[in-house]
């Protein structure tokens, strides 16, 4: 197993990225190809006792900033870690690519270098969100703000496959995110997508769910377009941050310092981790002909470590092979 890791991406590369890589290799027997400025990486590597047989460094002198226009960056910075990582995937020299860098550039590079799985016209970003019944899958989280019903059908198929092979849910229940439970509710996209999903015998489609049902765990896979999905994702992040801050400022601040208070704080901290992007680390870009994981730009070591674990799990369970075996509809 070899995972290509973009060391320069994100707000905290290369230090936190390398720290996350080190934590991953302490827990998993694998191989990492570290992509970035070789001299800078080698200097940072002195801080971590890596097993030299478990890593390789490839010099990628070009940098794609977070605010760079993806198409321009790919054309002008061909020796960036993102472009080199996609080449490794394309040529079979890496089993997965993980980056906390410019997500638009990662998506554009994946489409340019890898292309889509036959039958797929739009890749989707799939995330795992916390619910009362454990982690569940939601997609798309922002790759496609304008969709057609056929795209959402493909998202449903890919999301169900991801839930099976990443979360171990044998027969994932698939739902369409809508403004009402009735099949007649919603806009034209929702109504037409409902018909397509209900016609598929290879999907365990349970109908529409509303926003209030997302966190009950009613559905294992929640399907929506990228515009709605990204709003849901950012709302989750904002609400989680607000609750944590509110507790710290208005509840914990006024509690006496004793064993019980410390225990409550520990329980709250453990609970808060369920809603953090750090728990799963990275979101896969499903639909491209390779395993690509996009991490939050603010990812630190824990998030990178967990993203590498998610990627390794999908490699071991042959997630890409299962995606390619799906019967995708085409227009």
Secondary structure, DSSP 4 states (H G I P E B T S, - for coil): -EEEEESS-SSSTTHHHHHHHHHHHHHS--EEEEEE-HHHHHHHHTTS---GGGEEEEE--B---TTS-HHHHHHH-TTBHHHHHHHHHHTTS-SEEEE-S-HHHHHHHHHHHT-BPTT-SS-EEEEEE--TTS-EEEE-SSS-SS--HHHHHHHHHHHHHHHHHHS--TT-EEEEE-SSSSTT-S-HHHHHHHHHHHT-TTSEEEEEE-GGGGGGT--SEEE--HHHHHHHHHHHHHHHHHHHHHHHHHTGGGS--SHHHHHHHHHHHHHHHTTSTTTT-EEEEETBSS-EEEE-TT--HHHHHHHHHHHHHHHHTTHHHHHHTS-----
